[in-house]
Amino acid sequence: MATKEEEKIPRSLLTIAIVLVLGAIAPMLDGTMVNIALNDFSKAFNTSLDSIQWIVTGYVLATGIAVPFSGWLIQRFDGKKVYMAAQIVFLIGSITSGLSWNLSSMIIFRLIQGFSAGLIIPLLTTLLIQAAGQEKLGRLMSIVGLPIVLGPILGPVIGGVLVNYLSWHWIFFVNVPVVFITLYFIFTKLPSFPPANQQAKLDWFGILILGGISVSFIYGITEAAQMGGFTSTKTITFILVGAFLTFIYVIYALKNEKTVIMPLNLFKFKSFSASFCGLFLAGIATNGPMLLLPLLFQNVRNDSIILAALSLIPQGLGMLIARPLIGKLIDRIGAKIVVVISIAISLVGTIPFIWVDQSTSYWILAIILLIRGIGVGGVTIPLMSDAYTGLAKMQIPQASIATRIIQNIGGAFGSAVLATIVASQINHASPDVSHLTSAYQSGFLTASILMVVMIVPSLFLTNKLASKVASKRKGD
């Protein structure tokens, strides 16, 4: 009986976990709801896919840039107030996004929304750790993971219904009642979380430089994809600016090793370097197709927005199936084998889209997407976990920030580059179904190639199976 009492999670702690998770539901659903509405944005703002993709790219990039601010704010101020403030900023971003009058205003308001979402998700985990401690944290992670798991399944369907029966504005306005309910429960049910270090400093310069590097390279590479090469003046200018800012950051990081947001000494560790490269490529290879898939269903197969949303459910279910298995597999065989197998499964679920057209059966597509979801669901978690292998205790928070940032930057690259490749082919060909199909197939071909490239850094991850065999041989 005593053991059962010890294992039971206190009601007060369970309440804190549920309130924190409630605060993450709107941001997690928002990303997948927006993807399903890109066609409507394109019509509403009378612009092409290569421009519309910045609605997604800007959001994802802002999410990554916000990560270090989250850690700094929670050290300087009361955690409850910071979580409430992040919700209010998300509310403002949602209302203004819904009121957008052109593409430029939409991108600016989505940056606000993305930045607040980038604060909310890390805050959720940090506050939960503070409330629960390490002992009960494992049992609460299933609750915390709920919005992450449900996002890819419910987001497109909710978004599809809202856009079909109301308008695209409502995929943002729907957040308003959710955030108000969340704010009520945060105010009444969440305890205060006193600041840990009110003297904590933030590496403003480093964050600005990293943001500048990301935007410069993304813009330069998307321009190159659109123009069919790296010969245009605009492309060369942005690539050179990105390279110059990278050089500045390296000099700055070498001189400020202890305070810089992303210390270069982390790259001395093989697992961190491999995880860093893998997460960047994973962001491109997985996030890019997430943007293309709903457009493929609507534009190539002429599906309604609701049918397109329903068609994406198997992918979300695949991710749901993979999630509980990944942690156990990492513990048993290490990240290397898990990631390589997951990449192989992802390829099985992505390569067929190089040939998908109007006549492909929905049952075949459902099976392919289910397989793709299982593969994609097994890539990120082992890459994230292996990044900490061999690091000193003080380096773990730095590595956590670095991996979160690079994953989001990779995701932003993926959305921008694949959308631009597709848009470029559409713009330079006759507007018929065969050319439209070919354009989307090129996008999936690019994603498949990047997945294959991702195998290279994965080979340098931890292999516990090989270590066990080696230990056994020594013992013999």
N, C-alpha and C positions, 0 to 999 in steps of 0.2 A: 504493500500500500504506500509506504514511504517513497518508494522508487517512482510510482505513478504520480505522486504529488509533486516530486522534484521535476519530472518530465513535463508536467502540465504547464502550458504557457499562461501566465497571469492575465486576467481579463483586461487590466489596464494597459499592459504591453500590447495585447492583441488589438485593442482600440487604437493605440498610437500607430501600429503597423497599417491598419485599414485606412486611417485618415491620411497617412503619408501616401499610400498607394492611390487613394482617391484623387490626390493632387497630381498624379502622373498620368491618369487615364486620358485626359484631354490632349496633352502633348503627344502621347504615344499614338493615339488614333488619328491625330491631325495630319501627320506625315503621309499615311497611306490613303487618307480621304482626299488629299490634294492631288495625288498621282492620278486618281480615277477621273478628276475633273479637268485635266490639262487641255483636252479637246475643247471644252467649253470656254476656258480662258483664251485659247487661241482665236476662237470665233468672237468672243466679247471684246478683245483688245485688237482684233484684226492684225495678228502677227503670226510668224512662223515658229516652228518647234524650237529652233536654235536660240530664239529670244525667250520663248515661254519657259524653257528649262531653267532659267535663272530664278524663277519662283521657287523651284525645288533646290537648286544649287546654293542660292543665297541663304536659304533656311538651314540647310545642312552645315554650311560653312560657319554660320553664326553660332550654331549649336556647339561646334568644336571649339571656337574661340572663347565661348562662355565658360568652359570647363574650369580653367584655373581661377576665374573670378568666383566660382562657387566655393572652392576651398578657402580662398582669402576672406570672403564675406562671412563665412561661418566661424572663422577664427576671430574676426573683429567685432561681430555683432551677435545678438541673441538669435539662435537658430530658428525659433518660431517666427520671429519678425522677418527674418530673411526669406523663409519659405512663403510667408504671406505676401511679401513684396514681390517675389518672383511670380506668384499667381496673379497679382494685380497687373504686372507688366505683360504677362501672357494674355490677360483679359483685354488690355488696351490694344495689343498686337492683333488679337482676333477681331475685335470690333472694327478697327481701322482697315484690316485686310478685307473684311466684308464690304466696306464702304469704298474700296479702291475705285478710282475713275479711269485709270490707265495702267499700263504695264509698269512704268517707273514707280508710281505710288505703291502698287502691289508689292514690288520687290523690296522697297524700303520698309513697308509695314511687315513683310515676311521676315526681314532681318530682325526686327524687334521681337516678333513671335519666336523665331529660332533662338535668339539669345536667351530669352526667358526659359524656353524649353531646355536649353543647355545648362541652365542653373538648376532647374527642378529635379532632373534625373539624378545627378550626383548628390544633391542635397538629401534626397530620399534615402539613399544608401548610407550616407554619413550620419544622419540623424537617427536612423534605425540602429546603427552600430552603437551610437552613444546611449540609446535607450535600452537596448537589449544586452549589450556586451557580447563577447565572442561565443559564450556557452550556448545561448539560445538563438543565435543569429541563423544557424543552419536551418532550424525548423521554421523560421520566418521567411526564408528566401523564396519558398514556393508562393507565398502571398505577394511578395515584392515582384516576383517574376510574372505575375498575372497580366498587367497591362502590356508587358513586352511580348508575351505569347499571344494575347488576344488582338493586338494591333494589326498584324498582317491578315488575320482572319476576318475581324469585324469591320475594320477601317474602310476597305473598299466597298463593302456592302452598304454600310451606313451612308458613306459618301455618295454612292450611286443612287440610293433612294432619295436623299436630300436634293441632289442635282436634278434628278428626273422629275420629281413631283413639286419641287419649289424652284430653286435656282442655285447657281454656284455660290452665291453670297452666304447661303445657309450652312455650308460646310465650315464656315468661320463663326457665324452667329450661334450655332448649336453649342459652341463652347461657353457662351455667356451664362446660361443657367447652371451648367456643370461647375464652372469656376465659382459662382456665387454660393452654391451648396458647399463646395470644398472650403471656401473661406469661412463659412459659418462653423463648420466642424473643426477647422484648424484653430479658430478663435476660442471655441468652447471646450474642445477635447484635448488639444495638444498642450503638453506642459512647456515651460520655458527651457531653453537649452543655452545656459550662460556661455559667453564667448571664452574661448580657450586662450587666446593671445591677442589682446587689443593692440599690440605693437606690431603685429604681423605686416609685412610689406609685400607688395605685388610687383612683379616684373613687367611693368607697363611697356617698356621699350621692347622687350623680347616678344611680348604678345602682338604688338603692332607690327613688328618686323615679320613675324610668322604669318600674320594675316595678309600683309603685303606680298609676301612670297607666294602664298597660295593663290590669291586673286590674279597676280601677274602671270603665273604659269598657266592657270586655268584659262584665262582670257586669251593668252598667246596661243595655246594649243588648240582651243576651239576655233580661233581665227584661222589657224593652219589647216584644220580639218575642213573648214568651210571653203577656204580658198584653194584647197587641193595641194598644199605644200607650204614650206617655210620661207617663201620668197617675198611675201608682201612686207611692206615697211612696218605696218601696224604689228604684225606677228613678230618680226625681229625685235622691234622696240620693247614689246612686253616680255619676251623671253630674256632679253638682255637686262631689263629692269629686275626680273625675278632672279637671274643669276647674280646681279650686283647685290641685291638684298640678302641673298644666301651667303655671299662672301662677308658682308657686314655682320650677319648673325654669327657666323663662325668665329670671327675676330672677337666680337662681343662676348660670346659664350666662353671662349678660352680665357678671357680676362676676368670673367665673373662666374667662375665655376660653382660657387656656393649659393648664389642668389638667382641664377638664370632659370627661366621656366623649363627649358629642356636642355639639361647639361650634356655636353658631348661625351663625357666620360662613361655614360651609360652604354655607349656603342662599343666599349671594350669587352662587353659581355656578349658572347655568341648568341645566346637565346634571345636577349633583348633585341639585338640587331635583326635577327631572323624574324622575330615577332613584329617588329616595327615595319619592315619591308612587306611582310605577309599581310598585315592589317591594311596597309595602303592599297595593295593590289586587290585584297578582298573587298575593300570599299568600292573600288572601281568595278570589279567583276560581278559583284552581287547587287549593288545599288543601281547601277546603270540599267540592267535588265528589268528591275522593279519599275523603273520609269517607262520603259518601252512596252512592257507586256499589256497594260490596259489600252495603250494606243494601238497596238497590233490588233487586238480584238475589235476595237471600235472602227479603225480606219481601213484595215485590210479585209477583215471578215464582216464588216458592216453590222456588228452587234450593237444592241442598245447598251446604254451605260450600265443598266442593272444586270444584264446578261454578262457583260464584261466583268463586272464586280463578282458575280457568282462564279464565273469561270476561274477566278483567282483563288477561291477558297482552298482547293487541294494543296496549293503551295504553302498556305498558312498552316494547314493540318500537318504537312510534312515537317515543318519547323517545330510544331508542337510535339510530334512523335519523337524527333531527334533530341529535344532538349533534356529530358530526364536521363537519357542514356550516356550523354557526353561526359558528364562529371565522373561517372564510374569508370568509363573507358580511359580517361586521362590518368586517373589514379593507378590503373592496372598496367597500361601499355605506354603511357606517355603521349605528349602532344604530337610528336612527329607522325606516328602511324595514323592517329585519329584525323589529323589535318589532311594527309595525303589521300586517305580513303574518302574523306568528305569531299575533297576536290574532284576525285574520280567520279563520285556519285553526282556531284553538281554538274560535271561535264556531260554525264549521261542524260541529265535533265535540261541541259542548255543547248547542246549541239543540235538536237532535232529541230530547234527553232530556226536553224539555217535553211530548212526546207519546208517549214510550215506555211500553208497558204489558205485560201478560202475553202478548199475542199477537205482539209484535214478534219477528221472526226473529233467531236468534243470529248469522247471517251479516251481517245489517244492523248489528247491535250491534257486531260485530267490526270492520267497516269504519269505523263512526262513532268507535269508541274508538282505532283506529289513527290516524285523522285528528286526533283530540283530542290524542293523545300527541305527534304531530309538532308541533302548534301549541304545546302547553304546554312542550315541550322547547326551543322557540326564544324563549321570553319572558324568562326570568330572566337568562341569561348576558349578553346585550347590555345589559340594564338595569344589571347589576352592573359591567360593564366601562366603561360610559359615565359612571358616577358619578365617575370620577377625572379626567375631561377638564378641563384648565385648572387643576388643583390644584397647589399647591406641594408639594415632596417631603415636608415635615414634616406636611402635611395628609392624605397618602394613608393612613397607618395609622388616623387618626381616621375617615376616610370609610369604610374597610373595616369597622371595628367598627360604625359607624352603619348601613350598608346590611345587614349580617348581622343586626343586632338588629331592624331594621324589617321585614325579610323574614319573620323568625320571628314577630314580633308580628302581622303580617298573616295568617300562616298560622293562628295561634291564634284571631284574629278570625273567619276563614273557617270553621274547625271549629265554633266556638261559635255563630255567628250562623245559619249554614245548618241546623245540627242543631236549633237552637231553633225556627226557622221551621217545619221539618218536624214536630217534636214538638208544637208548639202547634196545628197544624192537625189532627194525629191526635187530640190530647186533646179538641178542641172539635167533633169530628164522630163520626158513628156508625161503629163499627169494622168496616167492610166493605171489600172490595178496591178499589172505585171511589174511596172517600175516601182510602184509604191511597195509591193511585196518584197522586191529585191532590196530596196533601201532598208527595210526593217531586218531582213535577213543578214545584211552587212553589219548591222549593229550587234546582232547576236553572235556573228562570227568573230567580231572584235572582242566581245566579252569572253568567248570560249578560248581565244588565244591568250588573253590575260590570265585566265584560270590555269592554263598550262604553265605559263611563266611563274605563277604563284607556287608551283611545286618546288622550284629552286630554293627559295628561302626556307621552305618547310623542311627540307632535308637537314637543316642545321638545328632543328628543334630537339627537345629532349626525347630520347628513346629508352624508356624504362625496361622494355622487353629485352633489348640488347644488353643493358646493364645487368639485368638479372641472370642472363645466360653467361655473361663474362664472370660474374661473381660465383656462379655455380661451378664453372670450369676451374677457377682458382681454388675453390673449396675441395674439388676432386683432386 
